[in-house]
Amino acid sequence: MKSLIKLNLVWKIFIAMILGSIVGAIWGPGAESIEFIGTIWLNMIKMFIVPVVIWDQRDERGRRFGRSRCDR
């Protein structure tokens, strides 16, 4: 189990995608009963990404959506 914990995050996501595909192929329409887990996961990612993108639009002085450094 420790070797699984030491895996890179990219590999963990890849393994989860493969396992999700296998579950969907085996259960078929019955896999819709656990669809809420994926929906919650995607909503949490959206809640994290939107503020990060908006915050990234600030420059070092805290101005939002201002002029670029070249326009000074």
Secondary structure, 3 states (H helix, E strand, C coil): CHHHHCCCHHHHHHHHHHHHHHHHHHHHHHHHHHHHHHHHHHHHHHHHHHHHHHHHCECCCCCECCCCHHHC
